Amino acid sequence: MAVDAAASASAGTSATASGRASLASTFDTFLALLTTQMKNQDPLSPMDSTEFTNQLVQMSGVEQQLLTNDLLQTLVNTAGRGIADAVSLIGKEVRAVSDDAAIQNGEAKWVYKQDRDASKVKVEVLDASGKVVHAEEVEDIAAGEHAFTWDGKDLTGKQLADGGVYTLRVTAVDGSGTAVPTTTYIDGVVTAVEQSDGETLITVAGAKVPWETVTKIAQTAADEDASTTEETPNNTDEEDTSDLAA
């Protein structure tokens, strides 16, 4: 798929470049002929200004079309690279910048990072409509990364269904009441890739996030186990030839 996209992009770029070169040559010839006509026109029968204007409009239209082709080609190239890069993440363990995570196996997990120590940190979980379904103050207020796991229960203690995507909101302030900047991440295996409204999205921890938000990539435990198995020779089927030698 990546090869086909690259070939199409190359062909499109070549066609646009050829068209632009042809237009430049044609436009130069057009101007030369127009100038010659104006210099040698019959004063009693001057050149039709309407026809002159129509020709200029046509030339301008062709140039605008080539500019549009350039823009479309850029979009195609960018989208192709995004999909190719994102597809390579499928099955990989990643960390991405995102406030959203889905409930999986009865819980949702996030990691948030504080830029500096705080005197008070409050975390809230919001549903798709922005309603707070869980809130608590955390004891660890030091700078750095903090893992937060929500048990998937709302304020009434009701267990919410797996698959629902929820947003984590972290509010941290220092002793003077000044907000402490925080960044929220989700960790998980990439399970899907899609394009929506020209944006390449990957599915991590049940939530869809732009693939450009990935900050860390690692092999999954299964990949590492498979790699170890391939490197370790299997001697269980080797025949014992000690008795034959005797």
NUGUZA-14623 format. One line per 8 residues: number of its first residue (from 1); their letters; for each residue x, y, z of N, C-alpha, C. Coordinates in nm, 4 decimals, padded with zeros to 6 digits. Atoms other than C-alpha are relative to their C-alpha. Last residue first. Layout:
NUM) A) X:Y:Z:X:Y:Z:X:Y:Z; ...
//
This chain:
246) AALDSTDE) -00.0622:00.1077:-00.0775:02.9755:-04.6979:02.1776:-00.0028:-00.1297:-00.0782; -00.1448:-00.0197:00.0061:02.9027:-04.4339:01.9142:00.0715:-00.1091:00.0746; -00.0459:00.0429:00.1311:02.5536:-04.5701:01.8705:00.1506:00.0126:-00.0114; -00.0032:00.1443:00.0021:02.4917:-04.5436:02.2451:00.0509:-00.0539:-00.1322; -00.1094:00.0505:-00.0818:02.5979:-04.1750:02.2526:00.0096:-00.1517:-00.0047; -00.0820:00.0950:00.0788:02.3814:-04.0830:01.9522:00.1109:-00.0594:00.0836; -00.1147:00.0333:-00.0839:02.0985:-03.9115:02.1432:00.0788:-00.1097:-00.0696; -00.0168:00.1412:-00.0327:01.8695:-03.7757:01.8715:00.1254:-00.0211:00.0827
238) EDTNNPTE) -00.1271:00.0532:00.0448:01.7842:-03.4058:01.8745:00.0152:-00.1447:00.0477; 00.0216:00.1052:00.0999:01.4128:-03.3338:01.9156:00.1294:-00.0615:-00.0502; 00.0766:00.1112:-00.0561:01.4407:-03.1450:02.2454:-00.0165:-00.1142:-00.0988; -00.0783:00.1222:00.0075:01.7252:-02.9264:02.1164:-00.0779:-00.1227:00.0454; 00.0798:00.1054:-00.0619:01.5230:-02.6131:02.0349:00.0718:-00.1325:-00.0187; 00.0131:00.1248:00.0764:01.7589:-02.3232:01.9652:-00.0781:-00.1040:00.0783; -00.0417:00.1134:-00.0820:01.6818:-01.9939:02.1473:-00.0185:-00.1290:-00.0768; -00.1446:-00.0037:-00.0174:01.6767:-01.6914:01.9098:00.0511:-00.1208:00.0784
230) ETTSADED) -00.0658:00.0181:00.1281:01.3259:-01.7606:01.7814:00.1511:-00.0081:00.0156; 00.0209:00.1378:00.0435:01.1901:-01.8120:02.1323:00.0726:-00.0281:-00.1299; -00.0862:00.0849:-00.0817:01.3422:-01.4851:02.2524:-00.0097:-00.1449:-00.0441; -00.1376:-00.0248:00.0419:01.1826:-01.2921:01.9659:00.0964:-00.0895:00.0757; -00.0162:00.0650:00.1304:00.8449:-01.4505:02.0363:00.1425:00.0156:-00.0490; -00.0038:00.1439:-00.0222:00.8708:-01.3572:02.4029:00.0239:-00.0748:-00.1303; -00.1284:00.0311:-00.0611:00.9622:-00.9966:02.3133:00.0139:-00.1499:00.0240; -00.1045:-00.0153:00.1011:00.6710:-00.9684:02.0719:00.1353:-00.0399:00.0562
222) AATQAIKT) 00.0128:00.1124:00.0930:00.4302:-01.1116:02.3307:00.1075:00.0060:-00.1072; -00.0598:00.1162:-00.0643:00.5550:-00.8657:02.5947:-00.0037:-00.1215:-00.0926; 00.0863:00.0617:-00.0993:00.4735:-00.5808:02.3580:00.0709:-00.1203:00.0596; 00.0509:00.1314:00.0357:00.7537:-00.3919:02.1878:-00.0927:-00.0497:00.1094; -00.0753:00.1136:-00.0537:00.7826:-00.0245:02.2739:-00.0582:-00.1298:-00.0526; 00.0359:00.1245:00.0664:00.6824:00.3155:02.1346:00.0869:-00.1117:00.0574; -00.0840:00.1134:-00.0371:00.6793:00.6495:02.3204:-00.0522:-00.1256:-00.0688; -00.1281:-00.0472:-00.0546:00.5515:01.0007:02.2520:00.0948:-00.1139:00.0330
214) VTEWPVKA) -00.0790:00.1086:-00.0606:00.2524:00.9271:02.0273:00.1357:00.0536:00.0442; -00.0106:-00.0238:-00.1434:00.0509:01.2467:01.9698:00.0803:-00.1087:00.0711; -00.1133:-00.0889:-00.0287:00.1215:01.2368:01.5937:00.0179:00.0247:00.1493; -00.1231:00.0787:-00.0118:-00.1057:00.9301:01.5651:00.1211:00.0871:00.0319; -00.0859:-00.0248:00.1157:-00.4082:01.1435:01.6444:00.1338:-00.0722:00.0162; -00.0846:-00.1185:-00.0160:-00.6128:00.9731:01.9203:00.0809:00.0212:-00.1279; -00.0610:-00.0388:00.1268:-00.9017:00.7257:01.9240:00.0768:00.1305:00.0190; 00.0286:-00.1377:00.0438:-00.9779:00.5698:02.2621:00.0730:00.0288:-00.1305
206) GAVTILTE) 00.1401:-00.0161:00.0352:-01.0052:00.2001:02.3569:-00.0391:00.1379:-00.0481; 00.0787:00.0094:-00.1235:-00.6707:00.1971:02.5356:-00.1475:00.0279:-00.0262; -00.0841:00.0392:-00.1133:-00.5140:00.3119:02.2083:-00.0859:00.0009:00.1254; 00.0770:00.0375:-00.1179:-00.6942:00.3374:01.8740:00.0931:-00.0547:00.1063; -00.0294:00.1344:-00.0466:-00.5010:00.5286:01.6089:-00.0835:-00.0270:00.1249; 00.0241:00.0309:-00.1400:-00.6235:00.8286:01.4116:00.0408:-00.1438:00.0310; -00.0293:00.1403:-00.0269:-00.5010:00.9797:01.0854:-00.0097:-00.0263:00.1494; -00.0926:00.0214:-00.1110:-00.6724:01.3112:01.0130:00.0172:-00.1494:00.0240
198) GDSQEVAT) -00.1367:-00.0295:00.0396:-00.8269:01.4076:00.6779:00.1034:-00.0214:00.1082; -00.0101:-00.1428:00.0340:-01.1785:01.4253:00.8196:00.1443:00.0395:-00.0301; 00.1268:-00.0695:-00.0200:-01.1356:01.0786:00.9716:00.0209:00.1485:-00.0228; -00.0053:-00.1410:00.0368:-00.8637:00.8332:00.8727:-00.1386:00.0606:00.0144; 00.1015:-00.0478:00.0922:-00.8291:00.5016:01.0503:00.0244:00.1461:-00.0337; -00.0394:-00.1262:00.0642:-00.5820:00.2857:01.2391:-00.1110:00.0407:-00.0953; 00.0630:-00.0379:00.1268:-00.6617:00.0040:01.4821:00.0540:00.1340:-00.0479; 00.0840:00.1067:00.0553:-00.5369:-00.1949:01.7828:-00.0621:00.0337:-00.1349
190) VVGDIYTT) 00.0759:-00.0558:00.1132:-00.2454:00.0119:01.9126:-00.0760:-00.1135:-00.0672; -00.0363:00.0570:00.1301:-00.1437:-00.1429:02.2447:-00.0875:00.0617:-00.1084; 00.0739:00.1160:00.0488:-00.1765:00.0717:02.5538:00.0520:-00.0470:-00.1342; -00.0879:00.1076:00.0449:-00.0652:00.3698:02.7567:-00.0853:-00.1149:-00.0504; 00.0571:00.1340:-00.0114:-00.2618:00.6933:02.7957:00.1020:-00.0987:-00.0555; -00.0346:00.1004:00.1011:-00.1135:01.0329:02.8696:-00.0847:-00.1252:00.0203; 00.0594:00.1318:-00.0209:-00.2123:01.3511:03.0559:00.0320:-00.0924:-00.1174; 00.0237:00.0643:00.1293:-00.0004:01.6641:03.0803:-00.0494:-00.1410:00.0256
182) TPVATGSG) -00.0015:00.1460:00.0041:-00.0026:01.8946:03.3818:-00.0247:-00.0479:-00.1426; 00.0263:00.0643:00.1300:00.0762:02.2619:03.4420:00.0113:-00.1525:00.0100; -00.1195:00.0754:00.0369:00.0542:02.3720:03.8094:-00.0294:-00.0725:-00.1316; 00.0164:00.1298:00.0652:-00.2114:02.6384:03.8563:00.1345:-00.0616:-00.0350; -00.0325:-00.0042:00.1426:-00.1270:02.9162:04.0985:-00.0095:-00.1398:-00.0600; 00.1227:00.0122:00.0787:-00.3092:02.9001:04.4328:00.0220:00.0061:-00.1494; 00.0543:-00.1338:00.0241:-00.0128:03.0367:04.6262:-00.1291:-00.0029:-00.0815; 00.0379:-00.0651:-00.1238:00.0687:02.6969:04.7754:-00.0610:00.1366:-00.0172
174) DVATVRLT) -00.1057:-00.0070:-00.1011:00.0637:02.5258:04.4369:-00.0500:00.0773:00.1224; -00.0374:-00.1369:-00.0370:-00.2347:02.4193:04.2295:00.1103:-00.0055:00.1052; -00.1060:-00.0064:-00.1007:-00.3236:02.1010:04.0397:00.0356:00.1460:00.0256; -00.0138:-00.1385:-00.0457:-00.6460:02.0299:03.8507:00.1013:00.0021:00.1143; -00.0874:-00.0139:-00.1164:-00.6460:01.7087:03.6475:00.0139:00.1482:00.0333; -00.0347:-00.1408:-00.0199:-00.9337:01.6316:03.4125:00.0790:00.0111:00.1309; -00.0586:-00.0318:-00.1303:-00.9615:01.2755:03.2830:00.0366:00.1484:00.0034; -00.1071:-00.1003:00.0011:-01.2016:01.2127:02.9959:00.0488:00.0268:00.1418
166) YVGGDALQ) 00.0123:-00.1054:-00.1014:-01.4172:00.9038:02.9461:00.1247:00.0883:00.0001; -00.1195:-00.0845:-00.0053:-01.4753:00.6605:02.6600:-00.0237:00.1167:00.0950; 00.0273:-00.1434:-00.0057:-01.7339:00.3875:02.7143:00.1279:00.0804:00.0162; 00.0087:-00.0592:00.1331:-01.6176:00.0451:02.6023:-00.0286:00.1486:-00.0003; -00.1246:-00.0025:00.0764:-01.6864:-00.1434:02.9243:-00.0252:00.0651:-00.1362; -00.0310:00.1069:00.0953:-02.0073:-00.0530:03.1017:00.1352:00.0184:-00.0661; 00.0290:-00.0379:00.1378:-02.0306:00.1657:03.4102:00.0542:-00.1045:-00.0964; -00.1067:00.0399:00.0914:-02.0417:00.0150:03.7585:-00.0411:00.0321:-00.1435
158) KGTLDKGD) 00.0411:00.0876:00.1093:-02.2842:00.2124:03.9735:00.1185:-00.0300:-00.0912; -00.0535:00.1340:-00.0202:-02.1340:00.3526:04.2939:-00.0392:-00.0988:-00.1077; 00.0975:00.0773:-00.0772:-02.3551:00.6608:04.2966:00.0482:-00.1414:00.0291; 00.0135:-00.0582:-00.1334:-02.0683:00.8899:04.1916:-00.0999:-00.0746:00.0883; 00.0374:-00.1408:-00.0037:-01.9864:00.6644:03.8958:-00.0188:00.0463:00.1440; 00.1263:-00.0235:-00.0701:-01.7904:00.3391:03.9040:-00.0299:00.1489:00.0068; 00.1152:00.0043:00.0901:-01.5306:00.2543:03.6403:-00.1338:00.0211:00.0659; 00.0673:00.1302:-00.0048:-01.2603:00.1618:03.8899:-00.1258:-00.0080:-00.0848
150) WTFAHEGA) 00.1384:-00.0201:-00.0436:-01.0452:00.4602:03.7924:-00.0724:-00.1331:-00.0096; 00.0942:00.1022:00.0463:-00.6703:00.4068:03.7723:-00.1367:00.0256:00.0621; 00.1327:-00.0088:-00.0615:-00.4254:00.6959:03.7977:-00.0908:-00.1042:-00.0636; 00.0993:00.0875:00.0626:-00.0524:00.6686:03.7381:-00.1326:00.0142:00.0749; 00.0867:00.0682:-00.0954:00.1603:00.9664:03.8404:-00.1003:-00.0844:-00.0772; 00.1087:00.0790:00.0565:00.4553:01.1194:03.6575:-00.0768:-00.0740:00.1093; -00.0319:00.1253:00.0682:00.6680:01.3980:03.8000:-00.1230:-00.0720:-00.0495; -00.0207:-00.0140:00.1442:00.6328:01.6741:04.0561:00.0330:-00.1360:-00.0604
142) AIDEVEEA) -00.1353:-00.0351:00.0445:00.5061:01.5755:04.3989:00.0049:00.0134:-00.1519; 00.0055:-00.1316:00.0647:00.1377:01.5874:04.4968:00.1365:00.0449:-00.0511; -00.1329:-00.0248:00.0563:00.0840:01.2221:04.5887:-00.0033:00.1289:-00.0815; -00.0960:-00.0315:-00.1052:-00.2262:01.2293:04.8095:00.1376:00.0336:-00.0551; -00.1065:00.0999:-00.0122:-00.4886:01.2491:04.5375:00.1027:00.0455:00.1025; -00.1283:-00.0670:-00.0187:-00.8158:01.4407:04.5666:00.1052:-00.1082:00.0220; -00.0735:00.0276:-00.1235:-01.1206:01.2662:04.4203:00.1261:00.0866:00.0060; -00.0902:-00.1077:-00.0423:-01.3879:01.2988:04.1555:00.0679:-00.0409:00.1307
134) HVVKGSAD) -00.0873:00.0397:-00.1111:-01.5984:01.0541:03.9509:00.0916:00.1179:00.0328; 00.0497:00.1282:-00.0509:-01.8884:01.0843:03.7083:00.0881:-00.0533:00.1128; -00.0980:00.0638:-00.0887:-01.8437:01.4535:03.6236:-00.0618:-00.1278:00.0574; 00.0472:00.0184:-00.1375:-02.0719:01.5420:03.3305:00.1056:-00.0733:00.0826; -00.0691:-00.0939:-00.0880:-01.8973:01.6667:03.0174:-00.0433:-00.0094:00.1445; 00.0764:-00.1247:-00.0061:-02.1456:01.5040:02.7776:00.0651:00.1048:00.0897; -00.0003:-00.0649:00.1316:-01.9008:01.2277:02.6808:-00.0737:00.1323:-00.0008; 00.0551:00.0810:00.1088:-01.8396:01.1381:03.0459:-00.0037:00.0818:-00.1291
126) LVEVKVKS) 00.1189:-00.0561:00.0645:-01.6037:01.3199:03.2804:-00.0490:-00.0946:-00.1085; 00.0281:00.0774:00.1203:-01.3530:01.1785:03.5296:-00.1328:00.0490:-00.0556; 00.1414:00.0213:00.0292:-01.2140:01.4236:03.7827:-00.0121:-00.0798:-00.1289; 00.0248:00.0647:00.1291:-00.8735:01.4465:03.9472:-00.1497:-00.0246:-00.0141; 00.1322:00.0610:00.0109:-00.7819:01.6949:04.2193:-00.0150:-00.0618:-00.1387; 00.0261:00.0572:00.1327:-00.4283:01.7886:04.3191:-00.1356:-00.0701:00.0033; 00.1293:00.0671:00.0096:-00.3390:02.0191:04.6077:-00.0214:-00.0482:-00.1428; 00.0487:00.0111:-00.1371:-00.0099:02.1647:04.7326:-00.1346:-00.0724:00.0023
118) ADRDQKYV) 00.1272:-00.0699:-00.0237:00.1681:02.1054:04.4046:-00.0366:-00.0140:00.1471; 00.0773:00.0410:-00.1176:00.5248:02.0146:04.3119:-00.1273:00.0837:00.0127; -00.0661:-00.0308:-00.1278:00.6380:02.0919:03.9582:-00.0890:-00.0458:00.1158; -00.1256:-00.0691:00.0264:00.5671:02.0106:03.5930:00.0763:00.0326:00.1274; -00.0014:-00.1359:-00.0542:00.3082:01.7521:03.6886:00.1353:00.0637:-00.0260; -00.1309:-00.0515:-00.0406:00.2704:01.4448:03.4660:-00.0133:00.1443:00.0466; -00.0116:-00.1449:00.0138:-00.0465:01.2430:03.4255:00.1334:00.0452:00.0596; -00.1218:-00.0460:-00.0668:-00.0810:00.8733:03.3490:00.0048:00.1506:-00.0181
110) WKAEGNQI) -00.0715:-00.1134:00.0567:-00.4223:00.7286:03.2683:00.1330:00.0174:00.0733; -00.1298:-00.0395:-00.0545:-00.6166:00.4093:03.3267:00.0583:00.1186:-00.0767; -00.0675:-00.0849:00.0993:-00.9785:00.3025:03.2899:00.1272:00.0545:00.0643; -00.0781:-00.1141:-00.0477:-01.1453:00.0164:03.4761:00.0617:00.0778:-00.1153; 00.0522:-00.0652:-00.1184:-01.4045:-00.2602:03.4490:00.0788:00.1177:00.0519; -00.0019:00.0928:-00.1137:-01.2201:-00.4887:03.2103:-00.0362:00.0708:00.1308; -00.0330:00.1336:00.0472:-01.1659:-00.1931:02.9780:00.0168:-00.0911:00.1207; 00.0056:00.0999:-00.1059:-01.3249:00.1468:03.0387:00.0259:-00.1367:-00.0628
102) AADDSVAR) 00.1239:00.0784:-00.0111:-01.2102:00.3745:02.7603:00.0079:-00.0935:00.1205; -00.0270:00.1430:-00.0091:-00.9475:00.6484:02.7769:-00.1325:-00.0717:00.0182; 00.1079:00.0974:00.0167:-00.9465:01.0175:02.6887:00.0498:-00.1434:00.0111; 00.0790:-00.0016:-00.1226:-00.7155:01.2907:02.8218:-00.1046:-00.1106:-00.0012; 00.1461:00.0044:00.0129:-00.4605:01.2141:02.5519:-00.0642:00.0036:00.1372; 00.0584:-00.1103:-00.0750:-00.0873:01.2438:02.4819:-00.1511:-00.0012:-00.0231; 00.0457:-00.1136:00.0802:00.0150:00.9016:02.3575:-00.0583:00.1068:00.0914; 00.0525:-00.1032:-00.0899:00.2168:00.6160:02.5040:-00.0358:00.1194:-00.0865
94) VEKGILSV) -00.0347:-00.1412:00.0168:00.2657:00.3119:02.2875:-00.0517:00.0827:00.1166; 00.0359:-00.0673:-00.1242:00.2780:-00.0690:02.3002:00.0450:00.1454:-00.0119; -00.1065:-00.0541:-00.0842:00.2948:-00.1955:01.9431:-00.0582:00.0641:00.1265; -00.0604:00.1075:-00.0780:00.0392:-00.4233:01.7784:00.1120:00.0456:00.0914; 00.0965:00.1013:-00.0424:-00.0425:-00.1667:01.5103:00.0720:-00.1151:00.0705; 00.0149:00.0011:-00.1456:00.2262:00.1029:01.5077:-00.0945:-00.1086:00.0498; -00.1156:00.0691:-00.0579:00.3403:00.0343:01.1490:-00.0077:-00.0075:00.1524; 00.0207:00.1443:00.0133:-00.0098:00.1272:01.0368:00.1144:-00.0780:00.0631
86) ADAIGRGA) 00.0935:00.0439:-00.1037:00.0437:00.4786:01.1755:-00.0218:-00.1506:-00.0046; -00.0667:-00.0046:-00.1308:00.3566:00.5432:00.9691:-00.0906:-00.0556:00.1084; -00.1091:00.0976:-00.0003:00.1932:00.4268:00.6460:00.0691:-00.0047:00.1352; 00.0559:00.1340:-00.0069:-00.1302:00.6152:00.7211:00.1111:-00.1043:00.0090; 00.0622:00.0179:-00.1307:00.0516:00.9396:00.7988:-00.0549:-00.1403:00.0166; -00.1059:00.0219:-00.0985:00.2822:00.9108:00.4966:-00.0607:-00.0258:00.1377; -00.0634:00.1293:00.0257:-00.0143:00.8656:00.2665:00.1072:-00.0316:00.1009; 00.0898:00.1058:-00.0469:-00.2065:01.1525:00.4249:00.0628:-00.1365:-00.0185
78) TNVLTQLL) 00.0028:-00.0042:-00.1461:00.0867:01.3891:00.3807:-00.0857:-00.1118:00.0561; -00.1301:00.0452:-00.0502:00.1447:01.2891:00.0186:00.0000:-00.0070:00.1517; -00.0098:00.1442:00.0239:-00.2255:01.3174:-00.0631:00.1302:-00.0552:00.0563; 00.0896:00.0675:-00.0937:-00.2506:01.6611:00.0998:00.0092:-00.1510:-00.0142; -00.0593:-00.0125:-00.1332:00.0552:01.7861:-00.0882:-00.0838:-00.0726:00.1042; -00.1118:00.0938:-00.0037:-00.0855:01.6517:-00.4140:00.0682:00.0021:00.1362; 00.0548:00.1342:-00.0168:-00.4140:01.8313:-00.3487:00.1109:-00.1039:00.0103; 00.0534:00.0103:-00.1352:-00.2287:02.1606:-00.2963:-00.0543:-00.1404:00.0269
70) DNTLLQQE) -00.1143:00.0007:-00.0933:-00.0201:02.1199:-00.6110:-00.0491:-00.0211:00.1432; -00.0605:00.1332:00.0075:-00.3306:02.0248:-00.8107:00.1176:-00.0117:00.0956; 00.0886:00.0886:-00.0750:-00.5001:02.3441:-00.6906:00.0551:-00.1420:00.0017; -00.0234:-00.0300:-00.1422:-00.1999:02.5447:-00.8113:-00.0862:-00.0890:00.0889; -00.1286:00.0608:-00.0353:-00.2262:02.3691:-01.1482:00.0342:00.0260:00.1467; 00.0217:00.1446:-00.0099:-00.5940:02.4571:-01.1657:00.1286:-00.0721:00.0386; 00.0658:00.0275:-00.1277:-00.5171:02.8211:-01.0867:-00.0244:-00.1495:00.0197; -00.1003:-00.0165:-00.1054:-00.2681:02.8315:-01.3749:-00.0599:-00.0297:00.1374
62) VGSMQVLQ) -00.0904:00.1155:00.0059:-00.5254:02.6875:-01.6132:00.1039:00.0076:00.1111; 00.0718:00.1166:-00.0503:-00.7817:02.9461:-01.5053:00.0870:-00.1243:00.0023; 00.0032:-00.0107:-00.1458:-00.5332:03.2326:-01.5514:-00.0693:-00.1214:00.0616; -00.1359:00.0283:-00.0473:-00.4656:03.1232:-01.9091:00.0047:00.0027:00.1526; -00.0263:00.1420:00.0207:-00.8373:03.1079:-01.9787:00.1381:-00.0392:00.0515; 00.0767:00.0732:-00.1012:-00.8959:03.4522:-01.8265:00.0256:-00.1498:-00.0107; -00.0690:-00.0176:-00.1284:-00.6149:03.6012:-02.0356:-00.0703:-00.0791:00.1113; -00.1222:00.0803:00.0040:-00.7667:03.4503:-02.3505:00.0774:00.0112:00.1315
54) NTFETSDM) 00.0354:00.1416:-00.0134:-01.1090:03.5890:-02.2670:00.1232:-00.0892:00.0026; 00.0337:00.0267:-00.1408:-00.9672:03.9383:-02.2097:-00.0324:-00.1475:00.0227; -00.1244:-00.0115:-00.0768:-00.7987:03.9446:-02.5511:-00.0252:-00.0348:00.1473; -00.0731:00.1244:00.0263:-01.1186:03.8228:-02.7166:00.1296:-00.0032:00.0796; 00.0739:00.1089:-00.0649:-01.3121:04.1058:-02.5516:00.0727:-00.1327:-00.0167; -00.0391:00.0065:-00.1410:-01.0463:04.3639:-02.6441:-00.0708:-00.1147:00.0734; 00.1195:00.0117:-00.0843:-01.0914:04.2936:-03.0161:00.0417:-00.0190:00.1468; 00.0258:00.1341:-00.0522:-00.7723:04.4102:-03.1882:-00.1190:00.0021:00.0961
46) PSLPDQNK) -00.0790:00.0454:-00.1153:-00.7904:04.7474:-03.3633:-00.0444:-00.1382:00.0501; 00.0712:00.1206:-00.0463:-00.9419:04.7868:-03.7109:00.0780:-00.0602:00.1173; 00.1398:-00.0135:00.0390:-00.8537:05.1373:-03.8385:-00.0838:-00.1206:00.0440; 00.0646:-00.1073:-00.0781:-00.5293:05.1425:-03.6435:-00.1474:00.0148:-00.0326; 00.0511:-00.1026:00.0908:-00.4406:04.8039:-03.7997:-00.0712:00.1070:00.0834; 00.1430:-00.0019:00.0273:-00.2454:04.6037:-03.5470:-00.0379:00.1177:-00.0910; 00.0252:-00.0029:00.1435:00.1316:04.5675:-03.5813:-00.1495:00.0033:-00.0343; -00.0915:-00.0914:00.0684:00.2506:04.6540:-03.2327:-00.0383:00.0181:-00.1464
38) MQTTLLAL) 00.0316:-00.1362:-00.0412:-00.0551:04.5001:-03.0687:00.0886:00.1016:-00.0722; 00.1279:-00.0414:00.0576:-00.0170:04.1801:-03.2667:-00.0329:00.1449:00.0325; -00.0228:-00.0217:00.1437:00.3512:04.1510:-03.1795:-00.1279:00.0486:-00.0675; -00.0774:-00.1241:00.0143:00.2753:04.2001:-02.8095:00.0222:00.0337:-00.1469; 00.0886:-00.1109:-00.0323:00.0028:03.9372:-02.8242:00.0712:00.1335:-00.0176; 00.0910:-00.0201:00.1129:00.2315:03.6914:-03.0026:-00.0916:00.1200:00.0237; -00.0797:-00.0463:00.1140:00.5059:03.7354:-02.7431:-00.0899:00.0287:-00.1202; -00.0351:-00.1402:-00.0214:00.2568:03.7160:-02.4566:00.0794:00.0563:-00.1175
30) FTDFTSAL) 00.1217:-00.0807:00.0093:00.1089:03.3923:-02.5910:00.0306:00.1491:00.0153; 00.0305:-00.0102:00.1431:00.4539:03.2411:-02.6470:-00.1225:00.0890:-00.0221; -00.1037:-00.0864:00.0600:00.5479:03.3202:-02.2869:-00.0263:00.0199:-00.1485; 00.0303:-00.1368:-00.0419:00.2155:03.1743:-02.1684:00.1014:00.0988:-00.0579; 00.1148:-00.0482:00.0772:00.2680:02.8576:-02.3704:-00.0315:00.1449:00.0330; -00.0426:-00.0166:00.1394:00.6172:02.8032:-02.2296:-00.1126:00.0582:-00.0850; -00.0946:-00.1116:00.0030:00.5017:02.8670:-01.8725:00.0440:00.0283:-00.1427; 00.0752:-00.1252:-00.0150:00.1977:02.6431:-01.9232:00.0927:00.1207:-00.0096
22) SARGSATA) 00.0701:-00.0244:00.1259:00.4135:02.3595:-02.0564:-00.0769:00.1312:00.0049; -00.1026:-00.0391:00.0979:00.6477:02.3839:-01.7578:-00.0645:00.0330:-00.1345; -00.0432:-00.1360:-00.0336:00.3490:02.3840:-01.5203:00.1047:00.0490:-00.1005; 00.1047:-00.0949:00.0368:00.1963:02.0829:-01.6912:00.0414:00.1434:00.0264; 00.0007:-00.0076:00.1470:00.5215:01.8890:-01.6709:-00.1035:00.1017:-00.0471; -00.1206:-00.0727:00.0406:00.5555:01.9712:-01.3004:00.0050:00.0180:-00.1514; 00.0207:-00.1406:-00.0329:00.1961:01.8658:-01.2381:00.1187:00.0842:-00.0443; 00.0997:-00.0550:00.0929:00.2435:01.5380:-01.4228:-00.0216:00.1484:00.0252
14) STGASASA) -00.0619:-00.0127:00.1319:00.5663:01.4609:-01.2346:-00.0955:00.0638:-00.0994; -00.0948:-00.1107:-00.0062:00.4052:01.5344:-00.8971:00.0633:00.0243:-00.1353; 00.0747:-00.1251:-00.0079:00.1107:01.3126:-00.9782:00.0907:00.1207:-00.0002; 00.0603:-00.0239:00.1313:00.3336:01.0277:-01.0922:-00.0753:00.1318:-00.0019; -00.1073:-00.0363:00.0922:00.5459:01.0536:-00.7769:-00.0558:00.0324:-00.1374; -00.0438:-00.1347:-00.0355:00.2388:01.0592:-00.5530:00.1061:00.0480:-00.0965; 00.1039:-00.0930:00.0431:00.0929:00.7594:-00.7319:00.0412:00.1436:00.0267; -00.0037:-00.0039:00.1461:00.4193:00.5665:-00.6943:-00.1017:00.0999:-00.0538
6) AADVAM) -00.1198:-00.0740:00.0398:00.4447:00.6585:-00.3244:00.0069:00.0143:-00.1514; 00.0224:-00.1407:-00.0325:00.0868:00.5514:-00.2607:00.1173:00.0849:-00.0455; 00.0966:-00.0544:00.0964:00.1426:00.2234:-00.4438:-00.0239:00.1481:00.0233; -00.0694:-00.0116:00.1287:00.4571:00.1565:-00.2404:-00.0918:00.0603:-00.1036; -00.0876:-00.1158:-00.0079:00.2805:00.2370:00.0889:00.0714:00.0223:-00.1318; 00.0839:-00.1213:00.0000:00.0000:00.0000:00.0000:00.0866:00.1251:00.0000
//
